[in-house]
Amino acid sequence: MEANAHTIRKILHSGDQYLIPFFQRNYKWSRQHWERLRTDIWVLANEEVPSHATANIHFLGPMVCTAIHTVPGQPPAYQLIDGQQRLTTLTVLLAALRDVSREKGEEKLANKIHDDCLVHRNEEDLQRYKVVPRIGDRDALIGVIEGDVAEEFRRYSLVQAWKFFQQHIRRFVAKGDPAQRLQRLFSVIADQLSLVVITLNSENPYEIFESLNSTGLPLAEADLIRNYLFMQIDLDKQQQFHDAHWKPYEKMFDQTADYPAVNPTLFYRNYLMRGGSYARAKTTFLEFKQQHTDSGLTPQQCVDDLRRYAKFELYLRRPATHPDADIARSLAEIDLLEITTAHPLLLNLLQRHDRSELSSQALLNCLADLSSFVLRRSICGESTRAYGRWFVEAIKTLRDDPVENLRGYWANRGWPDDAAFSSRLIEFPVYRRESKKCRLMLDRLEFAANPKESPDASQLTIEHVMPQSVSDSPNGHAWQKMLGDDWQEVHDRWLHTIGNLSLTGYNLPLG
């Protein structure tokens, strides 16, 4: 390992190229980070430095990289393991300074910044650029460097950083002689900002990256998993792996016209527990790494398996997308119960159904029983604290008869019977205490009453038969008379109970 402090001029004017590998996160710095860097630079730029004195050096932190074998005649290339946020931001800052220099007619300075710090003038394609981000940000940064950002990248964080620095540089320049102040900013950035460059030899770059993850912007467990899989792929094959396997899988979690994006970190934990072994949230990556090692799957096979289970996870997050209408309706009921801790069990059941190991009717029975178990326990005031472990533990009881085996497991865990549930439900203020479960019960009652002509429940709202407030009006007086002398007590007792609620499409007229 070699470690040396280098100014930004020495780093970017050296002729080297810095590649941000696939396992790195996208550019994540935001306004607070840009403002902190800008403030430090502006303080240095406003300092009076005597001609005989050495300017203050401001250290920005480490930059860890590993050398990449390159073809003779191409710029020496380094894989950036740590420091990509800083180096990308400095590149964007220099591009903004170049742009404002051109606006002010300082073409010589603008060309110096562009040719010395942003590009390799005599190279083509990706070899042209000093800093090359991972796929997600690459085209956006190239647009910034070339001064021509496509409309599709305007909302990217690094493009917003470019605009931020342009705006503040213009303000700085307006306070004095433009040429002097632009040159002063460039001198500060190039000669007074410094990074400690650590070059690693014969090391696994991912292991180093993993050890550095305690500093800076922490990676999510999903990021660590992605990074780990990419590091199993030879560098020259990572692009192909990304395009053929990873990108189609990752897009599954994206926002759609009807649904928000899904957090893949939550899915990974559910995926790990699909076989019945509990996994803690904070150790998702470590346990994934161990499972992957034990499985013997290649990264490509692993992603194929993830895609299969991600499809089931999305059915749980977006029930209406399931192709079977009855299963979709049951999954929508499960969604109303807000029991995401049951997802590992549901992934297992959906996988069995997908492989024709569990019939559609058997799956519907399992879903109905799970719903009943959770709903009845909720109304009866039973604790939900152990659900996270129970639902995972239940997976190991499934064996060859999931329906009956699950019923036995729920009974052993305290599944309230009809008598216990009914007695509690009558006076339970379900509308106030469990609004989503209230909606679920009313939907079920409507479907049970009209199974062949059930209305579109999404168009219906919950209405109180006895109004929520009894006003001092003719209608209010009529209610008081019907309820009797203790009308206030009667009203408060029964207002939010199931017997005083109904689904209707005429909520406003009825009100």
C-alpha positions in Angstrom: 0.0 0.0 0.0 1.2 3.5 -0.9 -0.3 6.6 0.7 0.6 10.2 -0.4 -1.1 13.5 -0.1 -1.8 15.0 -3.5 -3.4 18.3 -4.6 -6.3 18.1 -7.0 -4.1 19.5 -9.7 -1.7 16.6 -9.3 -4.5 14.1 -9.3 -6.4 15.3 -12.3 -3.5 16.7 -14.4 -1.4 13.6 -14.1 -2.9 11.9 -17.2 -4.4 9.1 -15.0 -8.0 7.9 -15.3 -10.3 7.0 -12.4 -13.0 4.4 -12.9 -15.8 4.1 -10.4 -16.7 0.4 -10.4 -20.1 -1.2 -10.5 -20.1 -2.1 -6.9 -20.0 1.6 -5.9 -23.2 3.5 -5.2 -24.6 6.1 -7.5 -23.7 9.8 -6.8 -25.4 10.6 -3.5 -24.1 13.9 -2.3 -26.7 16.6 -1.8 -26.9 20.3 -1.2 -25.6 20.1 2.4 -22.4 18.4 1.1 -22.0 20.9 -1.8 -22.5 23.8 0.6 -19.9 22.5 3.0 -17.3 22.1 0.2 -18.2 25.5 -1.3 -17.9 27.2 2.1 -14.4 25.8 2.7 -13.3 26.9 -0.8 -14.7 30.4 -0.4 -13.0 30.8 2.9 -9.7 29.9 1.4 -10.3 32.1 -1.7 -11.0 35.1 0.5 -7.8 34.7 2.6 -5.0 37.2 2.1 -1.9 35.1 1.4 1.5 37.1 1.6 3.7 36.6 -1.4 6.4 34.9 0.6 4.0 32.5 2.5 2.8 29.1 1.6 -0.9 28.8 1.0 -2.9 26.7 3.5 -3.7 23.2 2.3 -7.2 21.9 3.0 -7.4 18.1 3.2 -10.7 16.6 2.0 -10.1 13.0 3.1 -8.8 9.8 1.6 -9.1 8.5 -1.9 -8.5 4.7 -2.1 -7.8 3.1 -5.4 -6.3 0.0 -7.1 -4.4 0.0 -10.4 -6.1 -1.7 -13.3 -4.1 -3.4 -16.1 -4.4 -1.2 -19.1 -3.5 -1.5 -22.8 -0.2 0.3 -23.7 -1.0 3.7 -25.2 -4.1 4.2 -23.0 -4.2 6.4 -19.9 -3.1 4.6 -16.7 -6.4 3.6 -15.0 -7.3 3.2 -11.4 -10.4 1.6 -9.8 -11.8 4.1 -7.2 -12.7 2.2 -4.1 -13.3 5.1 -1.7 -13.6 8.8 -2.4 -15.9 8.8 -5.5 -18.3 11.3 -4.0 -15.5 13.8 -3.4 -13.8 13.3 -6.8 -17.0 13.4 -8.7 -18.1 16.6 -7.0 -14.7 18.2 -7.6 -15.0 17.3 -11.3 -18.5 18.9 -11.4 -17.2 22.0 -9.6 -14.4 22.4 -12.1 -16.8 22.0 -15.0 -19.0 24.8 -13.5 -15.9 27.0 -13.1 -15.0 26.4 -16.7 -18.5 27.3 -17.8 -18.5 30.6 -15.9 -15.0 31.4 -17.1 -16.3 31.1 -20.7 -19.3 33.3 -19.8 -16.9 36.0 -18.6 -14.7 35.8 -21.7 -11.9 34.0 -19.9 -11.3 31.4 -22.6 -7.7 30.7 -21.7 -8.6 29.7 -18.2 -11.7 27.8 -19.4 -9.6 25.7 -21.8 -6.9 25.1 -19.2 -9.5 23.7 -16.8 -11.2 21.6 -19.5 -8.0 20.2 -21.1 -5.9 19.7 -17.9 -8.6 18.6 -15.3 -11.5 17.1 -17.2 -10.4 15.3 -20.3 -7.5 13.6 -22.0 -7.4 15.7 -25.2 -6.0 13.0 -27.5 -8.1 10.1 -26.4 -11.5 8.9 -27.6 -14.6 7.2 -26.2 -14.4 6.6 -22.4 -10.6 7.0 -22.4 -11.3 10.7 -23.0 -12.5 11.4 -19.5 -10.4 11.7 -16.3 -13.3 10.4 -14.1 -15.7 7.8 -15.4 -18.7 7.0 -13.1 -20.6 3.7 -12.9 -23.4 3.2 -15.4 -26.1 5.0 -13.6 -24.3 8.4 -13.6 -22.0 8.1 -16.6 -24.0 9.8 -19.3 -25.0 12.6 -16.9 -21.4 13.4 -15.9 -20.2 13.2 -19.5 -22.9 15.7 -20.4 -21.7 18.0 -17.6 -18.0 17.7 -18.8 -19.0 18.4 -22.4 -21.3 21.2 -21.3 -24.4 19.6 -22.9 -26.7 17.7 -20.5 -29.6 15.9 -22.1 -33.1 16.7 -20.7 -33.4 13.2 -19.2 -30.5 13.9 -16.8 -31.6 17.3 -15.6 -32.9 15.9 -12.3 -29.8 13.9 -11.5 -28.1 15.0 -8.3 -24.7 15.6 -10.0 -26.4 17.8 -12.6 -28.1 19.7 -9.8 -24.6 20.1 -8.2 -23.3 21.5 -11.5 -26.1 24.2 -11.5 -25.5 24.9 -7.8 -21.8 25.6 -8.3 -22.4 27.7 -11.4 -24.8 29.9 -9.5 -22.5 30.5 -6.5 -19.4 31.0 -8.8 -21.3 33.8 -10.6 -22.1 35.5 -7.3 -18.5 35.2 -6.2 -17.2 36.7 -9.5 -19.7 39.6 -9.3 -18.0 40.9 -6.2 -14.7 42.0 -7.9 -12.6 41.7 -11.0 -14.0 38.6 -12.8 -10.6 37.4 -14.2 -8.8 37.7 -10.9 -11.6 36.0 -8.9 -12.0 33.2 -11.4 -8.3 32.5 -11.3 -8.3 32.7 -7.5 -11.0 30.0 -7.3 -9.1 27.8 -9.7 -5.9 28.2 -7.7 -7.6 27.3 -4.5 -9.3 24.2 -6.0 -6.3 23.0 -7.9 -3.5 23.8 -5.4 -5.0 24.1 -1.9 -7.4 21.2 -1.9 -5.7 17.9 -1.2 -6.7 14.2 -1.0 -4.6 11.5 0.7 -4.3 9.0 -2.2 -4.0 5.4 -1.1 -3.0 3.0 -3.8 -3.5 -0.7 -3.0 -1.5 -3.5 -4.6 -2.6 -7.2 -4.8 -5.7 -6.6 -2.7 -9.3 -7.6 -3.2 -10.8 -4.1 -3.8 -14.3 -5.2 -2.6 -12.9 -6.3 0.8 -11.2 -2.9 1.2 -14.4 -1.1 0.2 -16.5 -3.1 2.6 -14.1 -2.2 5.5 -14.4 1.5 4.6 -18.2 1.5 4.6 -18.3 2.8 8.2 -17.3 6.2 7.0 -19.0 8.7 4.6 -22.5 7.8 3.4 -23.2 4.3 4.6 -24.4 1.8 2.1 -27.7 0.0 2.4 -27.7 -3.7 2.7 -29.0 -3.9 -0.9 -25.9 -1.9 -2.0 -23.6 -4.3 -0.3 -25.3 -7.3 -1.8 -25.1 -5.8 -5.3 -21.4 -4.9 -4.8 -20.6 -8.4 -3.5 -22.1 -10.1 -6.6 -20.4 -7.7 -9.0 -17.0 -8.5 -7.4 -17.5 -12.2 -8.3 -17.4 -11.1 -12.0 -14.3 -10.3 -13.9 -13.9 -6.6 -14.5 -14.1 -6.9 -18.3 -17.4 -8.9 -18.0 -19.1 -6.7 -15.5 -20.8 -4.6 -18.2 -22.3 -7.7 -19.8 -23.4 -9.1 -16.4 -25.1 -5.7 -15.7 -26.9 -5.5 -19.0 -28.0 -9.1 -19.3 -28.8 -10.0 -15.6 -28.6 -7.2 -13.1 -30.4 -4.3 -14.9 -33.5 -6.3 -15.7 -33.7 -7.6 -12.1 -33.1 -4.2 -10.5 -35.7 -2.5 -12.7 -38.3 -4.8 -11.2 -38.3 -2.6 -8.0 -38.7 0.7 -9.9 -41.7 2.9 -9.5 -44.5 2.3 -11.9 -47.5 4.4 -13.0 -49.6 2.8 -10.3 -47.1 1.8 -7.6 -44.2 3.4 -5.7 -40.7 1.9 -5.9 -40.0 -1.1 -3.6 -37.0 -1.1 -1.3 -34.9 -4.0 -2.3 -33.2 -4.2 1.1 -36.6 -5.3 2.6 -36.9 -8.0 -0.1 -33.4 -9.4 0.5 -34.2 -10.1 4.2 -37.5 -11.8 3.2 -35.6 -13.8 0.6 -33.1 -15.0 3.2 -35.9 -16.2 5.5 -37.9 -18.0 2.8 -36.7 -21.4 4.0 -37.6 -20.8 7.7 -34.3 -19.5 9.2 -34.6 -16.1 10.9 -32.3 -13.3 9.8 -31.7 -10.0 11.6 -32.1 -6.8 9.6 -28.7 -5.6 10.5 -27.0 -8.7 9.2 -28.8 -9.1 5.9 -25.7 -8.7 3.8 -23.6 -11.0 5.9 -26.2 -13.7 5.9 -26.7 -13.3 2.1 -23.0 -13.7 1.6 -23.0 -16.9 3.6 -26.1 -18.3 1.9 -24.6 -17.5 -1.5 -21.3 -19.2 -0.6 -23.1 -22.3 0.7 -25.4 -22.5 -2.4 -22.6 -22.7 -4.9 -24.6 -20.7 -7.4 -22.8 -18.5 -9.9 -23.7 -14.7 -9.7 -25.9 -15.2 -12.8 -27.7 -18.1 -11.3 -28.1 -16.2 -8.0 -29.7 -13.2 -9.8 -32.0 -15.6 -11.7 -33.2 -17.0 -8.4 -33.6 -13.5 -6.9 -35.7 -12.5 -9.9 -38.1 -15.5 -9.3 -38.7 -14.5 -5.7 -38.8 -10.8 -6.5 -41.8 -11.5 -8.7 -43.5 -12.9 -5.6 -42.5 -10.0 -3.4 -44.0 -7.6 -5.9 -47.3 -9.6 -5.9 -47.3 -8.9 -2.1 -46.5 -5.2 -2.6 -48.8 -4.8 -5.6 -51.5 -7.4 -5.2 -53.6 -6.3 -8.2 -50.7 -7.4 -10.5 -51.2 -11.1 -9.7 -52.8 -12.8 -12.8 -55.3 -14.8 -10.8 -58.2 -12.6 -9.7 -59.1 -14.6 -6.6 -55.4 -14.7 -5.4 -55.1 -11.0 -6.1 -58.1 -10.3 -3.9 -56.7 -12.4 -1.1 -53.3 -10.8 -1.4 -55.0 -7.4 -1.2 -56.7 -8.4 2.0 -53.3 -9.5 3.4 -51.9 -6.1 2.4 -54.6 -4.3 4.4 -53.5 -6.2 7.5 -50.0 -4.6 7.3 -48.1 -7.8 8.2 -45.0 -7.5 6.1 -43.3 -9.8 8.7 -45.3 -12.6 7.0 -43.7 -12.0 3.6 -41.0 -14.8 4.0 -43.9 -17.3 4.7 -45.9 -15.9 1.7 -42.8 -16.1 -0.6 -42.6 -19.7 0.3 -46.2 -20.4 -0.4 -46.2 -18.4 -3.7 -43.1 -20.3 -4.8 -44.9 -23.6 -4.1 -47.9 -22.5 -6.0 -45.7 -21.3 -8.9 -44.1 -24.8 -9.1 -47.6 -26.5 -9.0 -46.7 -28.0 -5.6 -49.7 -26.1 -4.0 -53.0 -25.7 -5.8 -54.7 -22.4 -6.1 -57.5 -23.4 -3.7 -54.9 -24.6 -1.2 -53.0 -21.3 -1.5 -56.3 -19.4 -1.0 -57.0 -21.4 2.1 -53.6 -20.6 3.5 -54.0 -16.9 2.9 -57.5 -16.9 4.4 -56.3 -18.7 7.5 -53.4 -16.3 7.9 -55.7 -13.3 7.5 -58.1 -14.8 10.1 -55.3 -15.5 12.6 -54.0 -12.0 12.4 -57.4 -10.3 12.3 -58.9 -12.2 15.2 -55.8 -11.8 17.4 -55.9 -8.0 16.7 -59.6 -7.7 17.7 -59.0 -9.8 20.8 -56.1 -7.6 21.9 -53.4 -10.3 21.5 -49.7 -9.2 21.2 -48.1 -9.0 17.7 -44.6 -8.7 19.1 -43.5 -12.2 18.2 -45.0 -12.3 14.7 -41.6 -11.6 13.0 -40.2 -14.9 14.3 -43.5 -16.9 14.3 -44.2 -16.4 10.6 -40.6 -17.5 9.8 -40.9 -20.5 12.2 -44.2 -21.5 10.6 -42.3 -22.2 7.3 -40.6 -25.2 8.7 -44.0 -26.8 9.6 -45.4 -26.7 6.0 -44.0 -30.0 4.8 -46.4 -31.8 2.4 -49.7 -30.4 3.7 -49.3 -26.6 4.2 -53.0 -26.0 4.8 -53.5 -28.4 7.7 -50.0 -27.9 9.1 -50.4 -24.1 9.2 -53.8 -24.5 10.8 -52.2 -26.5 13.5 -49.4 -24.0 14.0 -51.9 -21.1 14.2 -54.0 -23.0 16.8 -50.9 -23.6 18.9 -50.0 -19.9 18.7 -53.4 -18.7 20.0 -55.9 -18.5 17.2 -59.1 -17.1 18.8 -62.2 -19.2 18.2 -65.5 -17.9 17.1 -66.9 -17.4 20.6 -63.9 -15.4 21.8 -63.8 -13.3 18.6 -67.5 -12.6 18.4 -67.8 -11.5 22.0 -64.9 -9.1 21.6 -65.9 -7.8 18.2 -69.4 -6.6 19.2 -68.1 -3.6 21.3 -64.6 -3.2 19.8 -64.2 0.3 18.3 -62.8 -1.1 15.2 -63.1 2.0 13.0 -61.0 4.1 15.5 -58.6 1.4 16.6 -58.0 -0.7 13.4 -59.2 1.4 10.4 -57.6 -0.9 7.7 -58.8 -4.1 9.4 -62.2 -2.5 9.6 -62.3 -1.9 5.9 -61.2 -5.5 5.3 -64.0 -6.9 7.5 -66.6 -4.7 5.8 -65.3 -5.8 2.3 -65.6 -9.4 3.4 -69.1 -9.0 4.6 -70.1 -7.3 1.4 -68.5 -10.1 -0.7 -70.2 -12.8 1.5 -73.6 -11.2 1.0 -73.2 -10.7 -2.8 -70.5 -13.2 -4.0 -71.7 -13.1 -7.6 -72.4 -9.4 -7.9 -69.9 -7.9 -5.5 -69.4 -4.1 -6.3 -66.1 -2.6 -6.9 -65.0 -2.0 -3.3 -62.4 0.6 -4.3 -65.4 2.9 -5.1 -66.9 2.5 -1.7 -66.2 4.4 1.5 -67.0 3.6 5.2 -70.1 5.4 6.5 -71.4 5.5 10.1 -75.1 4.7 10.4 -75.4 6.7 13.6 -73.5 9.9 12.8 -70.1 10.7 14.3 -71.4 13.9 15.9 -75.0 14.5 17.1 -75.6 18.2 16.5 -78.0 20.6 18.1 -80.4 20.5 15.1 -83.7 18.8 14.3 -81.8 15.8 13.0 -79.6 15.7 16.1 -82.6 16.0 18.4 -84.2 13.1 16.6 -81.1 10.9 17.2 -81.0 11.9 20.9 -84.7 10.9 21.2 -84.0 7.5 19.5 -81.0 6.8 21.7 -82.8 7.7 24.9 -81.9 9.6 28.1 -78.3 8.3 28.1 -77.9 9.1 24.4 -74.3 10.5 24.9 -73.1 7.3 26.6 -74.9 5.1 24.1 -73.4 7.1 21.2 -69.9 6.9 22.5 -70.1 3.2 23.2 -71.4 2.1 19.8 -70.2 4.8 17.4 -67.1 3.0 16.0 -68.2 -0.6 16.3 -68.8 -2.9 13.4 -72.6 -2.8 13.8 -72.7 1.0 13.2 -70.6 0.9 10.0 -71.4 0.2 6.4 -69.8 0.5 3.0 -71.5 2.9 0.6 -70.9 4.8 -2.6 -73.1 7.7 -1.3 -71.0 8.9 1.6 -71.3 12.6 0.9 -75.1 12.7 0.1 -75.7 10.6 3.2 -73.6 13.0 5.3 
